[in-house]
Amino acid sequence: MACNAAAQTQKCKFALIAEWPLRADQYRPVIDGAINGQKIGILLDTGAAQSSIRPSGISRLGLTRFRVEGSLVPGLGVEPGAEYVHLDEFRIGRAVRKNWRVSVAGEYDFGDDVFFVLGDDFFNQVDVEFDVARNVIKLYESKDCEGVSLAYWARDAIVVPIVAGSQLELTVSINGVPLRARLDSSTPRSAVSLPDAERLGVTPKTAGVVGGGCYYRFGKGAVESWIAPFESFAVGNELVRNPKIHIAQVWKNYTVTETGTRLPSTLPGLPAMLLGADFLRSHRVLVAQSQQKIYLSYVGGTVFPATPTKGCSEK
């Protein structure tokens, strides 16, 4: 596939290497796959640093758990005491990976057979297009495309750089204030972290703020959220006026305890916002790791749906 006329002139080769249909009955991006020949659902999670497997899937698939003893498992990145499994074969479509050691995640419920989470350890190696409106994910390989737009579907697509050294983060602005946001495909609803919302002058007690319900992040439990009115949200030249966005302690369980103290503190350097599945459903997004850029176009619908759910105590 050639990107455009400029791409042909500059010998840019942008080749489609895989096309994954999305399950239409899932709000989050879930695709079909197989482990050791047994069919499973796979959650695509750009917000997870590592791919992982659900505990209930281990028993269902007849896998064996191993515990990390003494040091890190090479290529796995988990601490001593953590668990992992060995996959003889992991398959998505025609793509196969053999002899893969995968960490064991916390339990979650994304569907009866959604046992596997494909994380950033995969997504940082390939150019990925999220075309959720058409229920498809596309993977590309690019060569000699520096300085060429890869947004083949629209000449006016927004292009923003991926924040250097980050896990798929970009710069957005809320109420005119630049903030870092992480693209987190497994999170159903986008949210601003509560401390960052407070720095913008928005708290759960601000006029117009209402309860948003229980807010879930994969592997990190649930926290209460609120739906808050903001003056504006912008990414590139796309401007959303008067959006209502969830606010929550999205990093509550991301803590570190420094040597010499027993008091945990939030990990430094975390982004102010998560752009979730709702954002992906209203945009066509190409994550071009080859260029360290993100291309996106608005395709319709409410960017940040403001429908509250039950609170954590009501579940």
Residue frames as qw, qx, qy, qz and C-alpha x, y, z in Angstrom:
[[0.000, 0.890, 0.457, 0.000, 0.00, 0.00, 0.00],
 [0.386, 0.277, -0.033, 0.879, 1.37, 3.44, -0.91],
 [0.123, -0.495, -0.523, 0.684, 0.49, 6.23, 1.50],
 [0.322, 0.858, 0.225, -0.331, -0.09, 8.95, -1.11],
 [0.660, 0.721, -0.043, 0.206, 1.65, 10.53, -4.09],
 [0.069, -0.858, 0.461, -0.217, 4.36, 11.95, -1.86],
 [0.766, -0.368, 0.522, -0.070, 4.94, 8.53, -0.39],
 [0.886, 0.370, 0.232, 0.158, 5.53, 7.03, -3.83],
 [0.376, 0.864, -0.214, 0.256, 7.96, 9.81, -4.71],
 [0.212, -0.739, 0.569, -0.293, 9.93, 9.26, -1.53],
 [0.547, 0.201, -0.812, -0.025, 9.86, 5.46, -1.89],
 [0.420, -0.241, 0.599, -0.637, 7.79, 5.09, 1.27],
 [0.503, -0.080, -0.816, -0.273, 6.46, 1.56, 1.63],
 [0.421, -0.173, 0.504, -0.734, 3.55, 1.20, 4.03],
 [0.445, 0.041, -0.834, -0.323, 2.45, -2.42, 3.88],
 [0.751, -0.303, 0.129, -0.572, -0.61, -4.01, 5.47],
 [0.225, 0.337, -0.909, 0.095, 0.61, -7.13, 7.28],
 [0.120, -0.276, -0.933, 0.199, -2.50, -8.17, 9.23],
 [0.385, -0.299, -0.163, -0.858, -6.17, -7.33, 9.63],
 [0.126, -0.131, -0.906, 0.383, -7.97, -8.36, 12.82],
 [0.366, -0.538, -0.480, -0.589, -11.79, -8.24, 13.02],
 [0.131, -0.215, 0.576, -0.777, -13.11, -6.89, 16.31],
 [0.099, -0.402, -0.905, 0.099, -15.88, -8.62, 18.20],
 [0.127, -0.481, -0.317, -0.807, -18.93, -6.47, 17.58],
 [0.591, -0.643, -0.447, -0.191, -20.51, -7.30, 20.95],
 [0.653, -0.387, -0.267, 0.594, -17.61, -5.85, 22.95],
 [0.013, 0.996, 0.078, -0.029, -17.20, -2.17, 23.83],
 [0.361, -0.717, 0.513, 0.304, -13.48, -2.62, 24.44],
 [0.566, 0.564, -0.514, -0.312, -11.36, -3.89, 21.51],
 [0.668, -0.241, 0.696, -0.108, -11.46, -7.71, 21.67],
 [0.543, 0.471, -0.559, -0.413, -10.33, -10.07, 18.91],
 [0.985, -0.074, 0.060, -0.146, -10.28, -13.84, 18.39],
 [0.202, 0.671, -0.712, 0.052, -7.15, -15.90, 18.91],
 [0.952, -0.129, -0.258, -0.099, -5.92, -19.23, 20.21],
 [0.220, -0.684, 0.666, -0.200, -3.57, -20.63, 22.85],
 [0.243, -0.233, 0.941, 0.005, -2.21, -24.13, 22.22],
 [0.121, -0.150, -0.856, -0.480, -4.98, -24.68, 19.68],
 [0.095, -0.598, -0.758, 0.241, -7.83, -23.61, 21.97],
 [0.097, 0.641, 0.323, 0.690, -9.90, -20.59, 20.88],
 [0.336, -0.530, -0.455, 0.632, -9.92, -17.54, 23.18],
 [0.134, 0.942, 0.221, 0.215, -10.79, -13.86, 23.21],
 [0.617, -0.049, -0.116, 0.777, -7.90, -11.38, 23.36],
 [0.086, -0.948, -0.251, 0.177, -8.24, -7.89, 24.84],
 [0.564, 0.475, -0.002, 0.676, -6.09, -5.27, 23.10],
 [0.451, -0.847, -0.216, 0.180, -4.69, -3.12, 25.90],
 [0.495, 0.639, -0.131, 0.573, -2.37, -0.29, 24.92],
 [0.321, -0.805, 0.214, -0.451, -2.35, 0.80, 28.57],
 [0.907, -0.385, 0.164, 0.035, -0.79, -2.43, 29.87],
 [0.052, -0.787, 0.582, 0.196, 3.00, -2.48, 29.90],
 [0.086, -0.284, 0.946, 0.134, 3.13, -6.26, 29.51],
 [0.672, -0.058, -0.534, -0.510, 0.93, -8.90, 27.94],
 [0.242, -0.223, 0.802, -0.499, -0.65, -11.23, 30.50],
 [0.441, -0.189, -0.810, -0.337, -3.11, -14.06, 31.05],
 [0.573, -0.441, 0.094, -0.684, -6.16, -14.23, 33.30],
 [0.248, -0.317, 0.862, -0.309, -5.97, -16.76, 36.19],
 [0.736, 0.198, 0.491, -0.421, -9.29, -18.43, 35.33],
 [0.702, 0.601, -0.274, -0.268, -8.02, -18.95, 31.79],
 [0.049, 0.555, -0.827, 0.071, -5.02, -20.88, 33.08],
 [0.469, -0.027, 0.833, -0.291, -7.18, -23.64, 34.53],
 [0.718, 0.505, 0.235, -0.418, -9.61, -23.57, 31.58],
 [0.588, 0.689, -0.393, -0.158, -6.74, -24.00, 29.12],
 [0.980, -0.151, -0.037, 0.121, -4.91, -26.60, 31.19],
 [0.431, 0.704, -0.350, 0.443, -1.77, -24.49, 31.68],
 [0.757, -0.359, -0.369, 0.403, 0.76, -24.72, 34.50],
 [0.120, -0.975, 0.074, -0.173, 1.76, -21.78, 36.68],
 [0.752, 0.079, -0.292, 0.585, 5.41, -21.12, 37.52],
 [0.347, -0.921, -0.123, 0.126, 6.63, -18.81, 40.26],
 [0.448, 0.736, -0.281, 0.422, 9.53, -16.41, 39.76],
 [0.782, -0.570, -0.090, 0.234, 12.23, -17.14, 42.31],
 [0.697, -0.338, 0.101, 0.625, 15.23, -14.99, 43.10],
 [0.168, -0.358, 0.286, 0.873, 15.41, -12.63, 40.13],
 [0.527, 0.502, -0.018, -0.686, 13.61, -11.25, 37.11],
 [0.757, 0.250, 0.588, 0.137, 12.56, -13.66, 34.38],
 [0.221, -0.282, 0.452, 0.817, 14.48, -12.58, 31.23],
 [0.095, -0.153, -0.632, -0.754, 12.14, -10.90, 28.78],
 [0.288, -0.581, -0.755, -0.098, 9.19, -11.05, 31.17],
 [0.041, 0.446, -0.129, 0.885, 9.85, -8.10, 33.48],
 [0.660, -0.600, -0.268, -0.364, 8.12, -9.40, 36.61],
 [0.191, -0.681, 0.556, -0.436, 9.34, -9.28, 40.18],
 [0.242, 0.123, -0.941, 0.203, 10.36, -12.28, 42.31],
 [0.249, 0.217, 0.749, -0.575, 7.27, -14.01, 43.70],
 [0.564, 0.391, -0.073, -0.724, 5.17, -13.23, 40.63],
 [0.689, 0.101, 0.718, -0.004, 3.78, -15.99, 38.45],
 [0.342, 0.506, -0.458, -0.646, 3.98, -16.79, 34.76],
 [0.859, 0.186, 0.458, -0.133, 2.90, -19.48, 32.31],
 [0.205, -0.351, 0.708, 0.577, 4.60, -21.03, 29.30],
 [0.703, 0.511, 0.195, -0.456, 2.60, -20.95, 26.05],
 [0.638, -0.023, 0.657, 0.401, 3.63, -23.52, 23.45],
 [0.233, 0.311, 0.564, 0.729, 1.72, -21.62, 20.78],
 [0.123, 0.623, 0.369, -0.679, -0.04, -18.25, 20.71],
 [0.288, 0.253, 0.678, 0.627, -1.98, -17.49, 17.53],
 [0.291, 0.641, 0.271, -0.657, -3.88, -14.53, 16.06],
 [0.654, 0.660, -0.117, -0.350, -5.04, -15.22, 12.51],
 [0.887, 0.372, -0.209, 0.174, -2.00, -16.47, 10.59],
 [0.124, 0.723, -0.509, 0.450, 0.49, -14.95, 13.04],
 [0.902, -0.317, -0.291, 0.033, 2.03, -17.44, 15.48],
 [0.010, -0.742, 0.560, -0.368, 4.39, -17.03, 18.41],
 [0.866, -0.085, -0.490, 0.053, 6.00, -20.15, 19.87],
 [0.700, -0.189, -0.444, 0.527, 7.38, -20.76, 23.38],
 [0.029, -0.638, 0.022, -0.769, 6.19, -17.53, 25.01],
 [0.383, -0.305, -0.681, 0.545, 6.49, -16.91, 28.76],
 [0.176, -0.591, -0.276, -0.737, 3.63, -14.66, 29.88],
 [0.007, -0.120, 0.628, -0.769, 2.91, -13.14, 33.29],
 [0.216, -0.523, -0.824, -0.024, -0.24, -13.98, 35.24],
 [0.106, -0.416, -0.026, -0.903, -2.55, -10.99, 35.77],
 [0.281, 0.083, 0.646, -0.705, -5.16, -10.30, 38.39],
 [0.212, 0.428, 0.873, 0.095, -8.65, -11.65, 37.78],
 [0.231, 0.299, -0.043, -0.925, -11.10, -9.59, 35.75],
 [0.477, 0.423, 0.764, -0.095, -14.29, -10.11, 33.79],
 [0.181, 0.458, -0.332, -0.804, -14.22, -8.97, 30.17],
 [0.775, 0.242, -0.307, -0.497, -16.17, -12.00, 28.93],
 [0.934, -0.231, 0.232, -0.141, -16.26, -15.74, 29.53],
 [0.917, 0.144, 0.154, 0.337, -13.44, -16.56, 27.13],
 [0.285, 0.878, -0.186, 0.335, -11.43, -13.30, 27.15],
 [0.873, -0.419, -0.067, 0.239, -8.40, -14.80, 28.85],
 [0.695, -0.010, 0.103, 0.712, -5.51, -12.88, 27.33],
 [0.013, 0.958, 0.084, -0.274, -4.39, -9.24, 27.38],
 [0.716, 0.346, 0.149, 0.588, -2.11, -8.10, 24.55],
 [0.321, -0.854, -0.148, 0.382, -0.12, -5.19, 25.93],
 [0.166, 0.944, -0.202, -0.199, 2.38, -2.51, 25.01],
 [0.487, -0.448, 0.683, 0.311, 5.21, -5.03, 24.67],
 [0.551, 0.372, 0.680, 0.309, 3.48, -5.93, 21.39],
 [0.277, 0.896, 0.346, 0.014, 2.11, -2.54, 20.34],
 [0.174, -0.879, 0.254, 0.365, 5.45, -0.74, 20.63],
 [0.489, -0.261, 0.697, 0.454, 6.88, -2.92, 17.84],
 [0.279, 0.366, 0.760, 0.459, 4.39, -2.28, 15.04],
 [0.198, 0.013, -0.088, -0.976, 2.24, 0.43, 13.43],
 [0.044, 0.380, 0.911, -0.151, -1.38, -0.17, 14.49],
 [0.243, -0.191, -0.252, -0.917, -4.59, 1.34, 13.13],
 [0.142, 0.332, 0.812, -0.458, -7.70, 1.34, 15.32],
 [0.299, -0.085, -0.428, -0.849, -10.70, 1.59, 13.00],
 [0.163, 0.154, 0.859, -0.461, -13.29, 0.69, 15.62],
 [0.517, 0.372, 0.110, -0.763, -16.18, 2.22, 13.65],
 [0.698, 0.358, -0.481, -0.393, -15.58, -0.50, 11.04],
 [0.894, -0.325, 0.255, -0.172, -14.79, -3.16, 13.65],
 [0.899, 0.313, -0.107, 0.287, -11.24, -3.78, 12.48],
 [0.430, -0.790, 0.326, 0.292, -7.65, -3.43, 13.67],
 [0.794, 0.582, -0.082, 0.155, -4.91, -3.21, 11.03],
 [0.642, -0.588, 0.282, 0.402, -1.17, -3.77, 11.44],
 [0.577, 0.810, -0.079, 0.061, 1.39, -2.20, 9.12],
 [0.735, -0.297, 0.188, 0.580, 5.07, -2.35, 8.37],
 [0.300, 0.952, 0.032, -0.055, 6.62, 0.87, 7.08],
 [0.740, -0.158, 0.228, 0.612, 9.95, 1.56, 5.43],
 [0.336, 0.067, 0.249, 0.906, 11.54, 4.84, 4.30],
 [0.093, -0.745, -0.578, -0.320, 8.47, 6.84, 5.38],
 [0.373, -0.454, -0.294, 0.754, 10.14, 9.54, 7.46],
 [0.030, 0.318, -0.071, -0.945, 8.36, 12.85, 6.88],
 [0.288, -0.133, -0.694, -0.647, 5.49, 11.21, 4.98],
 [0.577, -0.120, 0.317, -0.743, 1.91, 11.23, 6.25],
 [0.041, 0.025, -0.997, -0.066, 0.69, 7.69, 6.90],
 [0.395, 0.385, 0.573, -0.607, -2.95, 8.77, 7.32],
 [0.115, 0.027, 0.769, 0.628, -3.96, 7.37, 3.93],
 [0.031, 0.594, 0.803, 0.038, -7.69, 7.77, 4.67],
 [0.031, -0.948, -0.316, 0.034, -7.68, 11.57, 5.15],
 [0.518, 0.503, -0.088, 0.687, -5.40, 14.39, 4.05],
 [0.178, -0.696, 0.143, -0.680, -6.53, 16.53, 6.99],
 [0.812, -0.385, -0.427, 0.101, -5.92, 13.93, 9.71],
 [0.339, -0.887, 0.258, -0.178, -4.49, 15.29, 12.94],
 [0.820, 0.198, -0.410, 0.347, -0.91, 14.27, 13.67],
 [0.412, -0.840, 0.250, -0.250, 0.65, 14.52, 17.12],
 [0.395, 0.490, -0.746, 0.218, 3.99, 13.20, 18.40],
 [0.832, -0.388, -0.395, 0.048, 4.19, 10.34, 20.86],
 [0.334, -0.887, 0.281, -0.149, 5.78, 11.72, 24.03],
 [0.506, 0.540, -0.652, 0.164, 9.42, 10.60, 23.99],
 [0.169, 0.249, -0.858, 0.416, 10.13, 7.63, 26.24],
 [0.532, -0.062, 0.394, -0.747, 6.47, 7.18, 27.15],
 [0.251, 0.175, 0.952, 0.027, 4.00, 4.33, 27.00],
 [0.096, 0.496, 0.694, 0.514, 1.87, 5.65, 24.15],
 [0.129, -0.723, -0.412, 0.538, 1.27, 9.14, 25.51],
 [0.305, 0.521, 0.352, 0.716, 0.40, 12.32, 23.64],
 [0.094, -0.193, -0.306, 0.927, -0.21, 15.95, 24.55],
 [0.070, -0.681, -0.646, -0.338, -3.79, 17.21, 24.81],
 [0.045, 0.165, -0.291, 0.941, -5.21, 20.30, 26.46],
 [0.264, -0.636, -0.725, -0.003, -8.10, 20.76, 28.86],
 [0.164, -0.936, -0.254, 0.182, -9.38, 24.28, 29.49],
 [0.357, 0.900, -0.197, 0.157, -6.38, 25.46, 27.48],
 [0.420, -0.708, 0.565, -0.053, -3.85, 23.76, 29.76],
 [0.623, 0.414, -0.650, -0.136, -1.49, 21.23, 28.09],
 [0.709, -0.377, 0.523, -0.286, -1.58, 17.78, 29.71],
 [0.147, 0.320, -0.907, -0.231, -0.15, 14.36, 28.94],
 [0.822, 0.036, 0.201, -0.531, -2.71, 11.67, 28.08],
 [0.221, -0.266, 0.925, 0.157, -2.15, 7.93, 27.66],
 [0.666, 0.119, -0.427, -0.600, -4.03, 5.98, 25.01],
 [0.254, -0.160, 0.893, -0.334, -5.53, 3.13, 27.06],
 [0.456, 0.003, -0.614, -0.644, -7.71, 0.96, 24.85],
 [0.392, -0.236, -0.886, 0.076, -8.92, -1.35, 27.65],
 [0.001, -0.302, -0.519, 0.800, -10.39, 1.47, 29.75],
 [0.210, 0.623, 0.732, 0.177, -14.04, 1.94, 28.71],
 [0.002, 0.957, 0.277, 0.081, -14.30, 5.60, 29.70],
 [0.459, 0.481, -0.204, 0.719, -11.71, 8.34, 29.36],
 [0.530, -0.788, -0.298, 0.100, -10.86, 10.09, 32.61],
 [0.199, 0.746, -0.330, 0.543, -8.81, 12.88, 34.11],
 [0.569, -0.139, -0.662, 0.468, -6.90, 11.98, 37.25],
 [0.344, -0.835, -0.430, 0.019, -8.46, 13.60, 40.30],
 [0.482, -0.573, -0.016, 0.663, -5.32, 15.53, 41.39],
 [0.282, 0.045, 0.430, 0.856, -4.93, 16.97, 37.88],
 [0.108, -0.685, -0.595, -0.406, -8.62, 17.88, 37.72],
 [0.425, -0.790, -0.316, 0.310, -8.23, 19.68, 41.04],
 [0.426, -0.327, 0.188, 0.822, -5.28, 21.63, 39.62],
 [0.067, 0.319, 0.545, 0.772, -7.69, 22.75, 36.88],
 [0.262, -0.087, 0.263, -0.924, -10.12, 23.91, 39.56],
 [0.730, -0.117, -0.389, -0.549, -12.52, 20.96, 39.26],
 [0.093, -0.209, 0.884, -0.408, -13.36, 18.77, 42.26],
 [0.157, -0.348, -0.918, -0.105, -16.21, 16.37, 43.13],
 [0.074, -0.638, -0.565, 0.519, -17.85, 19.33, 44.91],
 [0.039, -0.182, 0.294, 0.938, -17.68, 21.72, 41.96],
 [0.545, 0.420, 0.298, -0.661, -21.07, 22.90, 40.68],
 [0.690, 0.479, -0.295, -0.455, -22.39, 20.64, 37.93],
 [0.208, 0.368, -0.906, 0.027, -20.31, 17.61, 38.92],
 [0.850, -0.163, 0.046, -0.500, -22.33, 14.41, 39.40],
 [0.648, -0.335, 0.684, -0.019, -21.52, 10.86, 40.42],
 [0.475, 0.520, -0.556, -0.441, -20.06, 8.82, 37.58],
 [0.975, -0.056, -0.065, -0.203, -20.09, 5.36, 39.13],
 [0.778, -0.431, 0.402, 0.218, -17.44, 2.72, 39.67],
 [0.445, 0.801, -0.366, -0.164, -14.38, 3.22, 37.47],
 [0.933, -0.165, 0.292, 0.130, -12.41, 0.10, 36.55],
 [0.289, 0.768, -0.548, -0.159, -8.85, -0.21, 35.33],
 [0.932, 0.124, -0.339, -0.032, -7.56, -3.60, 34.28],
 [0.750, 0.079, -0.480, 0.449, -5.47, -5.19, 37.03],
 [0.205, 0.215, -0.382, 0.875, -5.79, -2.24, 39.40],
 [0.058, -0.450, -0.767, 0.454, -9.24, -2.61, 40.93],
 [0.010, 0.712, 0.528, 0.463, -11.99, -0.01, 41.01],
 [0.190, -0.219, -0.337, 0.896, -12.43, 3.52, 42.34],
 [0.200, 0.770, 0.537, -0.282, -15.35, 5.92, 42.49],
 [0.326, 0.149, 0.354, 0.864, -15.63, 8.44, 39.68],
 [0.173, 0.694, 0.374, -0.591, -17.49, 11.66, 38.97],
 [0.462, 0.539, 0.480, 0.514, -18.60, 13.29, 35.72],
 [0.251, -0.646, -0.132, 0.709, -17.33, 16.85, 35.54],
 [0.466, 0.844, 0.248, 0.095, -18.01, 19.70, 33.10],
 [0.525, -0.340, 0.208, 0.752, -14.95, 21.32, 31.53],
 [0.251, 0.743, -0.033, -0.619, -14.69, 24.32, 29.24],
 [0.652, 0.628, -0.329, -0.268, -12.82, 22.51, 26.47],
 [0.779, -0.252, 0.525, 0.233, -10.78, 19.52, 25.39],
 [0.521, 0.778, -0.249, -0.246, -8.39, 19.70, 22.45],
 [0.738, -0.230, 0.524, 0.359, -6.01, 17.39, 20.62],
 [0.398, 0.155, 0.505, 0.750, -4.21, 18.93, 17.68],
 [0.151, -0.055, -0.159, -0.974, -6.74, 21.17, 15.91],
 [0.433, -0.438, -0.731, -0.295, -9.75, 19.17, 17.14],
 [0.092, -0.189, 0.441, -0.873, -11.68, 21.10, 19.78],
 [0.371, -0.487, -0.781, -0.121, -14.51, 19.73, 21.92],
 [0.136, -0.416, 0.186, -0.880, -16.42, 22.48, 23.72],
 [0.587, -0.332, 0.297, -0.676, -18.04, 21.93, 27.11],
 [0.637, 0.072, -0.761, -0.095, -17.19, 18.24, 27.40],
 [0.709, -0.525, 0.257, -0.395, -18.27, 16.22, 30.40],
 [0.600, 0.404, -0.676, 0.139, -15.40, 13.94, 31.37],
 [0.843, -0.455, -0.285, 0.036, -14.98, 11.43, 34.17],
 [0.074, 0.713, -0.543, 0.437, -12.59, 12.32, 36.97],
 [0.932, -0.331, -0.117, -0.088, -11.22, 9.66, 39.31],
 [0.402, -0.714, 0.571, 0.060, -8.20, 8.49, 41.27],
 [0.883, 0.403, -0.193, -0.144, -7.07, 6.49, 38.26],
 [0.528, 0.496, -0.604, 0.333, -3.56, 6.05, 39.70],
 [0.634, -0.625, 0.201, -0.408, -4.66, 5.17, 43.23],
 [0.939, -0.252, 0.231, 0.029, -3.02, 1.75, 43.20],
 [0.736, 0.510, -0.137, 0.422, 0.10, 2.79, 41.31],
 [0.394, -0.893, 0.176, -0.129, 2.31, 3.44, 44.31],
 [0.705, 0.328, -0.470, 0.418, 5.89, 3.05, 45.44],
 [0.631, -0.774, -0.040, 0.027, 7.32, 2.95, 48.95],
 [0.372, 0.766, -0.427, 0.304, 10.75, 4.55, 49.26],
 [0.721, -0.032, -0.554, 0.415, 13.48, 2.98, 51.34],
 [0.236, 0.033, -0.460, 0.855, 13.36, 4.27, 54.91],
 [0.407, 0.018, 0.196, -0.892, 9.64, 5.02, 54.92],
 [0.231, 0.233, 0.942, -0.067, 6.48, 2.94, 55.14],
 [0.368, 0.627, 0.308, -0.613, 4.29, 5.53, 53.47],
 [0.542, 0.302, 0.639, 0.455, 3.43, 4.70, 49.85],
 [0.143, 0.633, -0.028, -0.760, 3.31, 7.51, 47.32],
 [0.745, 0.602, 0.236, -0.165, 1.99, 7.67, 43.76],
 [0.732, 0.043, 0.357, 0.578, 4.54, 6.78, 41.12],
 [0.010, -0.684, 0.093, 0.723, 6.02, 9.95, 39.60],
 [0.004, -0.328, 0.628, 0.705, 5.61, 10.88, 35.95],
 [0.289, 0.391, 0.873, 0.035, 2.17, 9.36, 35.36],
 [0.032, 0.304, 0.444, 0.842, -0.04, 11.09, 32.74],
 [0.242, 0.073, 0.359, -0.899, -2.90, 13.38, 33.72],
 [0.699, 0.255, 0.076, -0.664, -5.50, 11.66, 31.55],
 [0.407, -0.012, 0.895, 0.181, -6.48, 8.31, 30.09],
 [0.517, 0.321, -0.290, -0.739, -8.02, 8.23, 26.61],
 [0.514, -0.052, 0.832, -0.201, -10.13, 5.08, 26.61],
 [0.311, 0.258, 0.863, 0.303, -12.31, 2.97, 24.37],
 [0.232, 0.814, 0.451, -0.283, -14.86, 5.81, 24.11],
 [0.012, 0.772, -0.310, -0.554, -12.23, 8.00, 22.43],
 [0.219, -0.210, 0.844, 0.442, -11.24, 5.19, 20.05],
 [0.330, 0.497, 0.803, 0.010, -14.88, 4.59, 19.08],
 [0.227, 0.901, 0.257, -0.266, -15.26, 8.21, 17.99],
 [0.070, 0.827, -0.439, -0.344, -11.94, 8.41, 16.15],
 [0.933, 0.317, -0.078, 0.151, -9.89, 6.57, 13.57],
 [0.361, -0.847, 0.386, 0.055, -6.42, 6.28, 15.07],
 [0.870, 0.357, -0.248, 0.233, -3.12, 5.15, 13.60],
 [0.558, -0.764, 0.291, 0.143, -0.30, 4.67, 16.08],
 [0.742, 0.605, -0.224, 0.182, 2.84, 4.93, 13.95],
 [0.732, -0.608, 0.174, 0.252, 5.63, 3.68, 16.18],
 [0.754, 0.242, 0.236, 0.563, 7.92, 3.79, 13.14],
 [0.229, 0.641, 0.091, 0.727, 7.60, 7.59, 13.16],
 [0.273, -0.282, -0.593, 0.703, 6.79, 8.08, 16.85],
 [0.252, -0.017, -0.093, -0.963, 3.55, 9.79, 15.79],
 [0.262, 0.404, 0.840, -0.252, -0.19, 9.31, 16.21],
 [0.161, -0.082, -0.454, -0.872, -2.60, 10.13, 13.36],
 [0.115, 0.409, 0.839, -0.341, -6.28, 10.55, 14.14],
 [0.201, -0.202, -0.394, -0.874, -9.56, 11.71, 12.64],
 [0.413, 0.142, 0.570, -0.696, -12.93, 12.27, 14.28],
 [0.109, -0.084, -0.869, -0.475, -15.49, 9.89, 12.73],
 [0.482, -0.415, -0.366, -0.680, -18.64, 10.75, 14.68],
 [0.681, -0.460, -0.567, 0.055, -20.45, 10.25, 17.94],
 [0.394, -0.894, 0.090, -0.194, -19.92, 11.68, 21.40],
 [0.458, 0.563, -0.598, 0.340, -16.22, 11.76, 22.23],
 [0.094, 0.148, -0.789, 0.589, -16.79, 11.47, 25.99],
 [0.513, -0.467, -0.589, -0.413, -20.18, 9.87, 26.78],
 [0.096, -0.361, 0.508, -0.776, -21.37, 11.07, 30.18],
 [0.763, -0.306, -0.388, -0.417, -23.56, 8.17, 31.23],
 [0.294, -0.540, 0.656, -0.438, -23.14, 7.32, 34.93],
 [0.669, -0.032, -0.736, -0.098, -23.02, 3.74, 36.17],
 [0.742, -0.616, -0.250, -0.086, -23.55, 2.19, 39.60],
 [0.144, -0.825, 0.478, -0.264, -21.18, 3.20, 42.37],
 [0.372, 0.347, -0.847, 0.155, -18.64, 0.72, 43.70],
 [0.247, -0.081, 0.761, -0.594, -20.73, 0.14, 46.85],
 [0.707, 0.248, 0.165, -0.642, -23.78, -0.70, 44.70],
 [0.487, 0.393, -0.720, -0.301, -22.11, -3.46, 42.69]]
